Amino acid sequence: MPELPPIEFVDPDRLLTLWRAKNKMGYQKKIASKGFLHENSRTLTSFLGQHGLPEPGSTVFELGCGSGRNLHYLLGVEDLKLVGNDLCRSECLKHMEPQVKQRVRFIEQDTLSLLQGDPFQVDLLLASDHFMHLPPESLQTCLNLLVDRWSPSFICLRECLTARLKPRKKLQAPRWVHDYSPLDRAFRVIAEQGVADPRRRDSAETHYTLTLFRHRG
């Protein structure tokens, strides 16, 4: 088990070690069973549906897809091509719904290395509660790669509004609030929605933001 990274931790390699350790200790099984996370997925897919996405026959690529919870709620779209990536293929597929497993093309790789590789056609790129766990420097590189090399038609982000740079528990990952302005070079925001934490039903406070970007081309 790796040591918990210090507060100033921004080393991508150490972060990958942390996430691989979490997966080996049952992280995917734990989050697959959380009811409030399924509520998050339903909110995300409803948000997309309000804007006619994803379109039938299109390709959806989710970065950090885990066990495919979000992709599961998109299965009703006709002829949809599903691509997902995460760090631990065996753990993710073990807890993935059979309907998703049959249809998804799974890529085992960290996000930065994947985006530095050869791009493929993507109509809708999803990153839900994912970019917030990347160190700022790595995230800025990823955003520039999305603009300069990948150019998906749409990007949908679900990201937090509060940072957590002092993890309180062992194997708890840091969480950053990022600047997504590098996307402005090629994308424009067409929809945004604040989301409350479903675990805090007595509060309407916004904890996350859903943002939908459309390519300017």
Phi and psi restraints in degrees (value plus and minus 20) as a CYANA .aco file:
   2 PRO   PHI     -92.2   -52.2
   2 PRO   PSI     138.2   178.2
   3 GLU   PHI     -89.8   -49.8
   3 GLU   PSI     130.6   170.6
   4 LEU   PHI     -86.6   -46.6
   4 LEU   PSI     109.7   149.7
   5 PRO   PHI     -85.9   -45.9
   5 PRO   PSI     130.4   170.4
   6 PRO   PHI     -91.1   -51.1
   6 PRO   PSI     150.2   190.2
   7 ILE   PHI     -77.0   -37.0
   7 ILE   PSI     -57.2   -17.2
   8 GLU   PHI    -104.4   -64.4
   8 GLU   PSI     -11.3    28.7
   9 PHE   PHI     -76.9   -36.9
   9 PHE   PSI      96.1   136.1
  10 VAL   PHI    -156.8  -116.8
  10 VAL   PSI      -9.7    30.3
  11 ASP   PHI     -95.0   -55.0
  11 ASP   PSI      92.6   132.6
  12 PRO   PHI     -78.1   -38.1
  12 PRO   PSI     -56.3   -16.3
  13 ASP   PHI     -85.0   -45.0
  13 ASP   PSI     -60.1   -20.1
  14 ARG   PHI     -90.0   -50.0
  14 ARG   PSI     -53.4   -13.4
  15 LEU   PHI     -85.9   -45.9
  15 LEU   PSI     -60.7   -20.7
  16 LEU   PHI     -82.9   -42.9
  16 LEU   PSI     -59.6   -19.6
  17 THR   PHI     -80.6   -40.6
  17 THR   PSI     -61.7   -21.7
  18 LEU   PHI     -81.0   -41.0
  18 LEU   PSI     -67.9   -27.9
  19 TRP   PHI     -88.4   -48.4
  19 TRP   PSI     -55.9   -15.9
  20 ARG   PHI     -85.0   -45.0
  20 ARG   PSI     -58.5   -18.5
  21 ALA   PHI     -83.8   -43.8
  21 ALA   PSI     -61.9   -21.9
  22 LYS   PHI     -81.0   -41.0
  22 LYS   PSI     -60.9   -20.9
  23 ASN   PHI     -84.8   -44.8
  23 ASN   PSI     -61.4   -21.4
  24 LYS   PHI     -86.1   -46.1
  24 LYS   PSI     -42.6    -2.6
  25 MET   PHI    -116.1   -76.1
  25 MET   PSI      -4.8    35.2
  26 GLY   PHI      74.1   114.1
  26 GLY   PSI       0.6    40.6
  27 TYR   PHI     -79.9   -39.9
  27 TYR   PSI     -64.4   -24.4
  28 GLN   PHI     -84.6   -44.6
  28 GLN   PSI     -58.7   -18.7
  29 LYS   PHI     -83.9   -43.9
  29 LYS   PSI     -61.1   -21.1
  30 LYS   PHI     -83.7   -43.7
  30 LYS   PSI     -68.6   -28.6
  31 ILE   PHI     -96.9   -56.9
  31 ILE   PSI     -43.0    -3.0
  32 ALA   PHI     -86.0   -46.0
  32 ALA   PSI     -45.0    -5.0
  33 SER   PHI    -117.1   -77.1
  33 SER   PSI     -22.3    17.7
  34 LYS   PHI     -99.8   -59.8
  34 LYS   PSI      96.0   136.0
  35 GLY   PHI     -81.7   -41.7
  35 GLY   PSI     -58.9   -18.9
  36 PHE   PHI     -86.5   -46.5
  36 PHE   PSI     -47.0    -7.0
  37 LEU   PHI     -90.7   -50.7
  37 LEU   PSI     -54.4   -14.4
  38 HIS   PHI     -86.8   -46.8
  38 HIS   PSI     -54.2   -14.2
  39 GLU   PHI     -84.0   -44.0
  39 GLU   PSI     -58.8   -18.8
  40 ASN   PHI     -79.8   -39.8
  40 ASN   PSI     -62.3   -22.3
  41 SER   PHI     -85.0   -45.0
  41 SER   PSI     -60.7   -20.7
  42 ARG   PHI     -85.6   -45.6
  42 ARG   PSI     -57.7   -17.7
  43 THR   PHI     -84.8   -44.8
  43 THR   PSI     -62.2   -22.2
  44 LEU   PHI     -81.9   -41.9
  44 LEU   PSI     -69.8   -29.8
  45 THR   PHI     -90.6   -50.6
  45 THR   PSI     -49.5    -9.5
  46 SER   PHI     -86.4   -46.4
  46 SER   PSI     -62.5   -22.5
  47 PHE   PHI     -77.7   -37.7
  47 PHE   PSI     -65.6   -25.6
  48 LEU   PHI     -84.1   -44.1
  48 LEU   PSI     -63.0   -23.0
  49 GLY   PHI     -81.3   -41.3
  49 GLY   PSI     -52.7   -12.7
  50 GLN   PHI     -82.5   -42.5
  50 GLN   PSI     -39.6     0.4
  51 HIS   PHI    -134.9   -94.9
  51 HIS   PSI       0.6    40.6
  52 GLY   PHI      51.1    91.1
  52 GLY   PSI       5.6    45.6
  53 LEU   PHI    -142.3  -102.3
  53 LEU   PSI     130.8   170.8
  54 PRO   PHI     -96.1   -56.1
  54 PRO   PSI     135.1   175.1
  55 GLU   PHI    -100.0   -60.0
  55 GLU   PSI     126.9   166.9
  56 PRO   PHI     -74.1   -34.1
  56 PRO   PSI     117.7   157.7
  57 GLY   PHI      61.4   101.4
  57 GLY   PSI     -20.8    19.2
  58 SER   PHI    -106.2   -66.2
  58 SER   PSI     150.1   190.1
  59 THR   PHI    -127.5   -87.5
  59 THR   PSI     102.6   142.6
  60 VAL   PHI    -127.4   -87.4
  60 VAL   PSI     108.2   148.2
  61 PHE   PHI    -142.8  -102.8
  61 PHE   PSI      96.3   136.3
  62 GLU   PHI    -126.5   -86.5
  62 GLU   PSI     102.8   142.8
  63 LEU   PHI    -102.3   -62.3
  63 LEU   PSI     112.7   152.7
  64 GLY   PHI      44.8    84.8
  64 GLY   PSI      28.0    68.0
  65 CYS   PHI     -95.2   -55.2
  65 CYS   PSI     -35.6     4.4
  66 GLY   PHI      37.7    77.7
  66 GLY   PSI    -151.5  -111.5
  67 SER   PHI    -105.3   -65.3
  67 SER   PSI      -7.9    32.1
  68 GLY   PHI      59.6    99.6
  68 GLY   PSI       7.8    47.8
  69 ARG   PHI     -80.5   -40.5
  69 ARG   PSI     -65.4   -25.4
  70 ASN   PHI     -86.4   -46.4
  70 ASN   PSI     -60.8   -20.8
  71 LEU   PHI     -83.6   -43.6
  71 LEU   PSI     -52.1   -12.1
  72 HIS   PHI     -76.8   -36.8
  72 HIS   PSI     -59.3   -19.3
  73 TYR   PHI    -100.5   -60.5
  73 TYR   PSI     -17.3    22.7
  74 LEU   PHI    -127.2   -87.2
  74 LEU   PSI     -18.6    21.4
  75 LEU   PHI     -83.4   -43.4
  75 LEU   PSI     -41.4    -1.4
  76 GLY   PHI     -94.7   -54.7
  76 GLY   PSI     -29.6    10.4
  77 VAL   PHI    -100.0   -60.0
  77 VAL   PSI     109.9   149.9
  78 GLU   PHI     -86.6   -46.6
  78 GLU   PSI     114.7   154.7
  79 ASP   PHI      36.1    76.1
  79 ASP   PSI      10.7    50.7
  80 LEU   PHI     -94.8   -54.8
  80 LEU   PSI     115.9   155.9
  81 LYS   PHI    -119.8   -79.8
  81 LYS   PSI     104.3   144.3
  82 LEU   PHI    -130.1   -90.1
  82 LEU   PSI     109.9   149.9
  83 VAL   PHI    -149.9  -109.9
  83 VAL   PSI     115.1   155.1
  84 GLY   PHI    -158.3  -118.3
  84 GLY   PSI     135.3   175.3
  85 ASN   PHI    -158.1  -118.1
  85 ASN   PSI     130.8   170.8
  86 ASP   PHI    -185.7  -145.7
  86 ASP   PSI     159.9   199.9
  87 LEU   PHI    -102.5   -62.5
  87 LEU   PSI     -52.0   -12.0
  88 CYS   PHI    -145.4  -105.4
  88 CYS   PSI      73.7   113.7
  89 ARG   PHI     -76.4   -36.4
  89 ARG   PSI     -68.4   -28.4
  90 SER   PHI     -81.2   -41.2
  90 SER   PSI     -64.2   -24.2
  91 GLU   PHI     -88.5   -48.5
  91 GLU   PSI     -60.3   -20.3
  92 CYS   PHI     -86.1   -46.1
  92 CYS   PSI     -66.1   -26.1
  93 LEU   PHI     -88.7   -48.7
  93 LEU   PSI     -50.5   -10.5
  94 LYS   PHI     -80.6   -40.6
  94 LYS   PSI     -54.4   -14.4
  95 HIS   PHI    -129.0   -89.0
  95 HIS   PSI      -4.5    35.5
  96 MET   PHI    -110.0   -70.0
  96 MET   PSI     119.3   159.3
  97 GLU   PHI     -80.3   -40.3
  97 GLU   PSI     119.0   159.0
  98 PRO   PHI     -73.6   -33.6
  98 PRO   PSI     -57.7   -17.7
  99 GLN   PHI     -84.0   -44.0
  99 GLN   PSI     -55.4   -15.4
 100 VAL   PHI     -95.1   -55.1
 100 VAL   PSI     -64.0   -24.0
 101 LYS   PHI     -78.0   -38.0
 101 LYS   PSI     -56.0   -16.0
 102 GLN   PHI     -88.7   -48.7
 102 GLN   PSI     -43.9    -3.9
 103 ARG   PHI    -131.2   -91.2
 103 ARG   PSI     -37.3     2.7
 104 VAL   PHI    -107.0   -67.0
 104 VAL   PSI     121.4   161.4
 105 ARG   PHI    -115.3   -75.3
 105 ARG   PSI      92.9   132.9
 106 PHE   PHI    -121.3   -81.3
 106 PHE   PSI     110.8   150.8
 107 ILE   PHI    -135.8   -95.8
 107 ILE   PSI      96.3   136.3
 108 GLU   PHI    -109.6   -69.6
 108 GLU   PSI      83.5   123.5
 109 GLN   PHI    -191.8  -151.8
 109 GLN   PSI     134.1   174.1
 110 ASP   PHI     -95.6   -55.6
 110 ASP   PSI     134.8   174.8
 111 THR   PHI     -80.2   -40.2
 111 THR   PSI     -66.4   -26.4
 112 LEU   PHI     -82.4   -42.4
 112 LEU   PSI     -67.1   -27.1
 113 SER   PHI     -82.6   -42.6
 113 SER   PSI     -59.1   -19.1
 114 LEU   PHI     -82.8   -42.8
 114 LEU   PSI     -67.5   -27.5
 115 LEU   PHI     -89.6   -49.6
 115 LEU   PSI     -42.0    -2.0
 116 GLN   PHI     -98.9   -58.9
 116 GLN   PSI     -32.6     7.4
 117 GLY   PHI    -103.6   -63.6
 117 GLY   PSI    -184.8  -144.8
 118 ASP   PHI     -93.2   -53.2
 118 ASP   PSI     105.8   145.8
 119 PRO   PHI     -95.5   -55.5
 119 PRO   PSI     138.3   178.3
 120 PHE   PHI    -153.7  -113.7
 120 PHE   PSI     148.9   188.9
 121 GLN   PHI     -85.1   -45.1
 121 GLN   PSI     105.8   145.8
 122 VAL   PHI    -151.8  -111.8
 122 VAL   PSI     105.4   145.4
 123 ASP   PHI    -109.2   -69.2
 123 ASP   PSI     -59.3   -19.3
 124 LEU   PHI    -156.6  -116.6
 124 LEU   PSI      99.9   139.9
 125 LEU   PHI    -124.5   -84.5
 125 LEU   PSI     110.1   150.1
 126 LEU   PHI    -132.2   -92.2
 126 LEU   PSI     119.7   159.7
 127 ALA   PHI    -162.8  -122.8
 127 ALA   PSI      82.7   122.7
 128 SER   PHI    -133.3   -93.3
 128 SER   PSI      95.9   135.9
 129 ASP   PHI      34.8    74.8
 129 ASP   PSI      15.3    55.3
 130 HIS   PHI    -137.3   -97.3
 130 HIS   PSI     -74.8   -34.8
 131 PHE   PHI     -80.3   -40.3
 131 PHE   PSI     -46.8    -6.8
 132 MET   PHI     -85.1   -45.1
 132 MET   PSI     -35.5     4.5
 133 HIS   PHI    -117.8   -77.8
 133 HIS   PSI     -17.0    23.0
 134 LEU   PHI    -114.7   -74.7
 134 LEU   PSI     117.7   157.7
 135 PRO   PHI     -79.1   -39.1
 135 PRO   PSI     129.0   169.0
 136 PRO   PHI     -71.9   -31.9
 136 PRO   PSI     -63.5   -23.5
 137 GLU   PHI     -84.3   -44.3
 137 GLU   PSI     -62.6   -22.6
 138 SER   PHI     -84.7   -44.7
 138 SER   PSI     -61.0   -21.0
 139 LEU   PHI     -83.5   -43.5
 139 LEU   PSI     -63.0   -23.0
 140 GLN   PHI     -82.2   -42.2
 140 GLN   PSI     -58.0   -18.0
 141 THR   PHI     -84.0   -44.0
 141 THR   PSI     -62.2   -22.2
 142 CYS   PHI     -81.7   -41.7
 142 CYS   PSI     -62.9   -22.9
 143 LEU   PHI     -84.5   -44.5
 143 LEU   PSI     -60.4   -20.4
 144 ASN   PHI     -86.3   -46.3
 144 ASN   PSI     -55.3   -15.3
 145 LEU   PHI     -87.1   -47.1
 145 LEU   PSI     -58.3   -18.3
 146 LEU   PHI     -82.9   -42.9
 146 LEU   PSI     -58.4   -18.4
 147 VAL   PHI     -92.9   -52.9
 147 VAL   PSI     -68.9   -28.9
 148 ASP   PHI    -105.9   -65.9
 148 ASP   PSI     -45.8    -5.8
 149 ARG   PHI    -141.0  -101.0
 149 ARG   PSI     -58.3   -18.3
 150 TRP   PHI    -112.6   -72.6
 150 TRP   PSI     -67.3   -27.3
 151 SER   PHI      29.1    69.1
 151 SER   PSI      36.3    76.3
 152 PRO   PHI     -84.2   -44.2
 152 PRO   PSI     137.0   177.0
 153 SER   PHI     -86.2   -46.2
 153 SER   PSI     -59.2   -19.2
 154 PHE   PHI    -157.0  -117.0
 154 PHE   PSI     129.6   169.6
 155 ILE   PHI    -148.4  -108.4
 155 ILE   PSI     111.3   151.3
 156 CYS   PHI    -140.1  -100.1
 156 CYS   PSI     103.6   143.6
 157 LEU   PHI    -135.6   -95.6
 157 LEU   PSI     119.1   159.1
 158 ARG   PHI    -141.3  -101.3
 158 ARG   PSI      91.8   131.8
 159 GLU   PHI    -156.0  -116.0
 159 GLU   PSI     137.2   177.2
 160 CYS   PHI    -100.4   -60.4
 160 CYS   PSI     141.8   181.8
 161 LEU   PHI    -130.0   -90.0
 161 LEU   PSI     -20.8    19.2
 162 THR   PHI    -150.6  -110.6
 162 THR   PSI     113.8   153.8
 163 ALA   PHI    -102.9   -62.9
 163 ALA   PSI     138.6   178.6
 164 ARG   PHI    -159.4  -119.4
 164 ARG   PSI      67.6   107.6
 165 LEU   PHI    -117.8   -77.8
 165 LEU   PSI     -18.9    21.1
 166 LYS   PHI    -146.2  -106.2
 166 LYS   PSI      57.3    97.3
 167 PRO   PHI     -74.0   -34.0
 167 PRO   PSI     113.3   153.3
 168 ARG   PHI    -110.9   -70.9
 168 ARG   PSI     -38.2     1.8
 169 LYS   PHI    -140.2  -100.2
 169 LYS   PSI     135.0   175.0
 170 LYS   PHI     -84.6   -44.6
 170 LYS   PSI     116.5   156.5
 171 LEU   PHI      48.0    88.0
 171 LEU   PSI      -6.2    33.8
 172 GLN   PHI    -105.4   -65.4
 172 GLN   PSI     110.3   150.3
 173 ALA   PHI    -104.6   -64.6
 173 ALA   PSI     128.7   168.7
 174 PRO   PHI     -83.4   -43.4
 174 PRO   PSI     140.9   180.9
 175 ARG   PHI    -161.6  -121.6
 175 ARG   PSI     107.6   147.6
 176 TRP   PHI    -132.6   -92.6
 176 TRP   PSI     132.8   172.8
 177 VAL   PHI    -121.7   -81.7
 177 VAL   PSI     100.1   140.1
 178 HIS   PHI    -124.7   -84.7
 178 HIS   PSI     143.0   183.0
 179 ASP   PHI    -116.2   -76.2
 179 ASP   PSI      97.1   137.1
 180 TYR   PHI    -122.1   -82.1
 180 TYR   PSI      -4.8    35.2
 181 SER   PHI     -82.6   -42.6
 181 SER   PSI     -44.7    -4.7
 182 PRO   PHI     -76.8   -36.8
 182 PRO   PSI     -44.0    -4.0
 183 LEU   PHI     -89.1   -49.1
 183 LEU   PSI     -39.6     0.4
 184 ASP   PHI     -82.0   -42.0
 184 ASP   PSI     -40.9    -0.9
 185 ARG   PHI     -84.6   -44.6
 185 ARG   PSI     -47.5    -7.5
 186 ALA   PHI    -152.3  -112.3
 186 ALA   PSI     -29.9    10.1
 187 PHE   PHI    -147.9  -107.9
 187 PHE   PSI     136.9   176.9
 188 ARG   PHI    -148.6  -108.6
 188 ARG   PSI     127.3   167.3
 189 VAL   PHI     -96.1   -56.1
 189 VAL   PSI     106.2   146.2
 190 ILE   PHI    -131.1   -91.1
 190 ILE   PSI     -32.5     7.5
 191 ALA   PHI    -181.9  -141.9
 191 ALA   PSI     127.2   167.2
 192 GLU   PHI    -169.1  -129.1
 192 GLU   PSI     121.2   161.2
 193 GLN   PHI    -166.4  -126.4
 193 GLN   PSI     106.8   146.8
 194 GLY   PHI     -96.9   -56.9
 194 GLY   PSI     125.9   165.9
 195 VAL   PHI    -150.7  -110.7
 195 VAL   PSI     108.0   148.0
 196 ALA   PHI    -101.2   -61.2
 196 ALA   PSI     137.6   177.6
 197 ASP   PHI     -93.9   -53.9
 197 ASP   PSI      98.4   138.4
 198 PRO   PHI     -84.4   -44.4
 198 PRO   PSI     -34.8     5.2
 199 ARG   PHI     -97.5   -57.5
 199 ARG   PSI     -34.2     5.8
 200 ARG   PHI    -134.0   -94.0
 200 ARG   PSI      50.2    90.2
 201 ARG   PHI     -87.7   -47.7
 201 ARG   PSI     -35.3     4.7
 202 ASP   PHI    -109.9   -69.9
 202 ASP   PSI     -14.5    25.5
 203 SER   PHI    -149.8  -109.8
 203 SER   PSI     116.4   156.4
 204 ALA   PHI    -118.4   -78.4
 204 ALA   PSI     -11.9    28.1
 205 GLU   PHI     -81.1   -41.1
 205 GLU   PSI     116.7   156.7
 206 THR   PHI    -100.6   -60.6
 206 THR   PSI     107.4   147.4
 207 HIS   PHI    -134.3   -94.3
 207 HIS   PSI     -42.6    -2.6
 208 TYR   PHI    -155.4  -115.4
 208 TYR   PSI     141.7   181.7
 209 THR   PHI    -149.2  -109.2
 209 THR   PSI     111.5   151.5
 210 LEU   PHI    -116.0   -76.0
 210 LEU   PSI     106.6   146.6
 211 THR   PHI    -150.9  -110.9
 211 THR   PSI     112.1   152.1
 212 LEU   PHI    -134.8   -94.8
 212 LEU   PSI     102.1   142.1
 213 PHE   PHI    -128.5   -88.5
 213 PHE   PSI     124.1   164.1
 214 ARG   PHI    -141.1  -101.1
 214 ARG   PSI     117.7   157.7
 215 HIS   PHI     -86.1   -46.1
 215 HIS   PSI     119.8   159.8
 216 ARG   PHI     -95.6   -55.6
 216 ARG   PSI     -35.2     4.8
